[in-house]
């Protein structure tokens, strides 16, 4: 099923990456998205999800059980490659650098969070500009709202999960209130959009 009105834009622009941020209530949504994506999905998928600081195992394994794509926690200076899912490591900020590389940092928390969705989104926006798709999912704080706005201002394509579907709508509401022009979509529409990326 194709999402009418968006496929021509997607194919013409030639997106280079998808970045997704979420917190409380987002894990199951991400799992469902990964389960739906084909093994030949052409873009890197960058995940910045709030998680327990001191629980370092189990998260990647749980996502890998459902994903047809390899799920990886990147190391500092790792290259970003297409067709892989990269999960921000617990208790590290994940920056996206020019030249398609990660940078990890243990600097102070931002929005009480490390990893900070805002930092990942802002740096990805500068690295990929109008070739980036940014998505905010369910969450219990406002992290990511400003970063998603920066993605939009840099020409990227921005999506917010419909707050009516969110377990915790604080994060999505904050993104919409800060920048009302985001696309507000159901998870079904988000998933179909990603499946049809070329």
N, C-alpha and C positions, 0 to 999 in steps of 0.2 A: 504493500500500500504506500503510495507516494503522498507526501503532504503538498497539496496544490498551492501554487503561488511562490514556492521557495526553491524548487529544484533547479530552475534555470539560473537563479542567483548563485546557488551553491556551486554549480558546475563552472560558471563563468569566473567566479572569484578564485577558485582553487585554494580552499582552506588548507592550512599547514598543521593545525593542532586544535584539539578540543580540551578545555580545562573545566573541571567540575569542582564546585565547593559545596560542602554540606556539614551538618553537625547532627544534633539529635533528630532521629527519624529519617536520616538519609541513607543509612547503610543498606536497608532492604531495597530502596529505590535504585541505588548504585548496582546492587547485586542483580536486580531485574534487568537493568540496562545492559550490563556485561553479558548476561545470559542470552540476550537477544542479538547482540552484535555478531556478525559473521567472522569466521576465522581470517578472512582476507580484508578486514576493515583497514582502510589505507592510511589512517592518521595516528599519531601518538595521542593517547588519552591520558591527561594529567589529572590526578585526583588529589585534592587537598581536603581531607576530612578530619574534623576534630576527633581525637581519640584519647584514651587514657595514656598518660605520660609514661608510666612504668610498665605497661603491658606491651612487650615488643614482639611477641609471637602470636600467631593465630589469625591475625587480621588478613595478611596476604594469603594465607592458606584458605581461609573461608571464602575470599573473593575468587581465588583460583579454582575452587571446586565448581563454580558456575560459569567461569569465563572461558571462551574458546581462544582468547588472546593471552599471552603470557603476562602475569602481574608481577611487577618488580618494585622493590624499594630502592631508589637510586642512591648511589654514592656521590660524594662531592666531585664535580667535574665530569661526571658520566655524560656521554652524548645522548641526545634525545633522538630516538629512532622510530620510524613509522610502524604501525601495527603492534604496538606494545602499550600496556597500561602501567603507568608510573604512579605509585602511591607515596605521598609525602611521609617520610619516616616519623615515628612517634617522637615528640619533643624536639623536632628540628623545623626551622623555617625552610621552605623550599623555594628558592629563587630560580627564575628562568633567565639565563644569560644570552646575550647576543652570540650567534655562532652555534645555537642549538645545544646548549649544555646546561646542566643543573649546577647550582651552588647551594650548599647546605650551611645553616648557621644556627648557633644556639644563643643568639642575641635575645634581649628582653622580649617578653611576650607582647603581642599587639592585640588589642581587644581581648585581653586576658587569655590569649590563645597562642600556642606554638605547636604545630604550624599555624601560621596566620593565613587565612584565605586571601585577605586584602593584599598581602605582600606577594603571594604567588600570582594573583590576578594582575596586579600592577606591573610586575616584571614581565609576565607573559605578554601583556598588552604592548609593552615597548619592544619586546623581541619579535612578535609576530604581526603587530598592528592590525590591518584589515584582513589578515589571513587567519584570524583567531575566532573560535566560537567559545563563548563563556556561558556557563550554566550554574545557577544557584538553586540548591535544593533546600529541603526542610532543615531548620536549625533553631536553637534557642537563644542566640544572641545576634548582634548586628554585623558580625565579621563577614566581609565579602561584599557588602552593599556598595561601599566606596570603590572597591576594586572592580566590580562589575560595571560601574559607571565609567571608570577609566577605560575599560575595554571598549565600551560603546563610543566614547569620545575619540578613541584612536581608530575607529572605523570597523571594529569587530562586530560580530553578530552575537547578541545577548539574549538569553532565555532565563526566565524565572519560573520555577515550578508553581503551578496554580496553588495559592495559599489554602484554598478549600480542600486540597488533597494532602496537605502537610500535617504530619503528626505534631510538629512545632512550627508555626508560621512566622515566628519573630524575624527570622533571617530573610525570608522572602518578602514579608511586608516592608522591612527596612529597605530592601533593594528597590521595590516599586515606589515607595514614598520618596526616595532620594532621586530616582530617575524614572518617571512614569512611562517612558517610551520603550522600555524593554518588552520583548515578546513574553506574554504570560501564557504558558501552555500546560496542559495535562501531561502526566508522565507518558501516556500512550502516544501523544503527539511528539514529545521530545524523542522518544525511542524510535518512532517511525522516521523522523527527520534524520537521526544519526545513521540508521540502517541504510538510508538512501544516499548518503554522502558518497561522492565519486572522487 
